[in-house]
């Protein structure tokens, strides 16, 4: 049915048995674990792919093909399975749900061997616009965490006509190289240890050789109270085997510190982002009460959202990977912000 005919009053997240049935029908999570917040279950499938500017993007699509679009963006070192339990909830609520692998992850590949393996923030945001164009999506609710939240914030700030509403874990994450050069207090610098490690040749070689162990360490420190199992971790860690993954990750963190150049094609966008543009689309920001990763205080970024806005802190020992640890809260935020 057309998106405009979907009754908003029926866009409520399903609980209990109804959600279990919806998840099982989509083949995304097994019924016994549909609402656990542990992210267990079989891998997404089948995945699709589309050529979008520089990339052939691998993505999952589920739900109502004519429904309003929810575009979900993962972070590092995670993958699309962070949304394993969010997808069936949004699909059951009437959404067309799109979950792409970012450049350097999973089945997403560069179309040309000589394309710069660029991880700067503007490049990832342009990827989202290119994907929306390739899928003929005029506008979507964008929702993400970590790299995905930053990317969603950039799209909302620079292309507000393409972003109907925004859900951003850890709030306003748009950065710039000059800000990245400023020193922080020692305790704060300690939490960014891997950023400095990646600035060295030893760090690049170490990540190349030990990316799985590295990712497991980040998962544990960023979400210290999340009791994920080996199968859940292995399912996502497979996405880091992408041939471009290390190059993208290393460039991303080196670029943030001003230790690596971006591409000239993105200079105008980065100039606008360096001004910390306000975001005017309807927004809900989320934060877990046990986020062990570096993150700003919600009070510090509230002023960056000039449109309808709300912040929610999710309790219960929720860490950095909020959509996988608290899928119902994340999905509910998508539904709610769409109705602002």
C-alpha positions, -999 to +999 in steps of 0.1 A: +000+000+000+012+036-006+032+051+023+007+079+027-021+054+035-003+038+064-022+047+095+003+063+119-017+051+149-009+015+138+029+022+136+035+008+171+062-017+178+049-052+182+056-069+215+057-105+226+043-132+203+035-107+175+070-095+172+083-130+173+061-140+144+071-110+123+108-117+129+104-153+120+085-145+088+113-122+077+139-149+084+160-124+104+161-138+139+149-171+153+116-169+173+132-179+206+156-149+206+135-123+188+134-098+217+165-106+237+186-077+228+215-101+224+216-100+186+218-137+182+205-157+153+211-164+116+227-139+093+206-116+072+196-128+038+193-127+010+214-096+005+210-074-025+235-051-043+233-020-064+258+002-082+259+036-065+286+061-077+319+046-067+306+015-050+286-016-055+267-015-023+256-047-005+225-041+015+195-058+032+160-047+023+129-058+043+094-047+049+068-029+029+082-019-006+058+010-007+062+021+029+081+050+044+119+043+042+141+037+073+178+037+063+199+022+091+237+028+092+261+008+113+294+018+128+330+004+134+339-023+142+303-036+137+281-043+107+245-046+095+238-073+121+236-045+148+201-041+134+192-078+134+163-072+158+155-037+148+146-046+112+117-070+119+102-045+143+103-017+117+091-040+090+062-050+111+054-014+116+050-008+079+085+005+069+106-003+040+139-009+058+173-006+041+205-016+059+237-011+038+272-022+044+294+010+046+324+012+023+350-012+035+326-036+051+308-068+041+298-072+005+302-036-005+330-031-030+346-003-050+338-005-087+373+006-098+406-007-085+422+028-087+396+046-066+411+062-035+402+041-004+390+072+015+374+070+049+367+107+055+333+117+069+321+135+038+328+105+015+306+082+036+278+107+036+280+110-002+278+072-004+244+074+014+231+100-011+243+079-040+226+048-026+193+067-021+196+079-057+203+044-070+173+030-051+151+059-062+145+069-025+136+105-024+136+108+014+142+085+044+143+084+082+181+080+088+192+062+120+226+050+131+253+048+157+291+054+157+302+060+120+266+055+110+254+083+134+280+107+121+271+099+085+234+103+092+240+136+109+260+149+079+232+140+055+206+157+077+228+188+079+238+191+043+209+174+025+179+180+048+155+175+019+166+139+018+163+132+055+127+131+068+139+126+104+170+115+123+179+091+151+215+095+162+231+075+190+255+098+209+241+128+193+258+154+171+290+137+158+300+159+129+337+167+132+365+185+115+403+181+113+411+213+132+390+201+161+407+168+159+441+184+164+432+199+198+445+180+228+420+166+254+425+158+291+447+127+296+418+105+307+399+114+275+430+108+254+433+074+269+399+064+256+411+072+220+442+049+222+434+031+190+432+063+171+468+070+179+478+034+173+463+036+138+484+067+132+515+045+131+527+019+105+528-006+133+492+001+141+481-005+105+501-037+104+486-047+137+451-041+127+456-060+094+469-090+113+446-089+143+414-072+131+391-099+147+408-097+181+408-060+178+371-058+171+363-081+201+383-059+224+365-028+212+331-045+216+340-054+252+353-020+262+326+000+244+298-022+258+312-035+291+278-049+303+267-065+270+269-103+273+272-112+236+281-147+226+308-160+202+283-167+174+270-131+176+304-117+174+316-140+146+286-131+125+296-095+125+333-099+125+331-116+091+322-082+076+357-070+085+372-094+060+364-069+032+395-063+011+392-025+016+384-026+053+418-018+068+426+010+043+392+026+050+395+024+088+431+036+089+424+065+066+393+075+086+412+078+119+443+094+103+422+119+085+404+129+117+438+138+132+449+157+101+475+130+094+460+120+060+446+142+033+411+139+020+401+142-016+396+176-032+362+167-044+350+167-008+366+200+002+335+221-002+315+197+019+342+196+046+343+234+047+306+235+055+309+207+081+338+225+098+313+253+106+293+228+128+260+233+109+228+230+129+204+202+121+169+212+115+151+180+107+131+162+135+157+144+157+158+120+186+193+114+201+199+083+221+226+073+246+232+041+266+237+044+303+268+021+301+285+034+269+322+027+273+333+044+241+342+081+238+310+101+235+299+137+242+275+147+270+240+152+256+239+187+271+268+197+250+252+190+217+215+197+223+218+232+208+230+218+175+195+205+168+173+234+158+142+215+148+118+192+168+141+174+192+142+150+221+170+130+239+166+096+255+190+079+278+184+041+276+190+024+309+198-012+318+235-014+311+233-004+275+266+003+258+279+017+225+261-007+201+227+005+212+205-009+184+218-044+190+217-041+228+184-022+230+166-030+197+131-020+209+142+014+222+161+021+189+131+010+167+107+030+189+128+061+184+126+057+146+088+054+148+084+082+172+107+107+154+088+100+121+057+113+138+072+145+152 
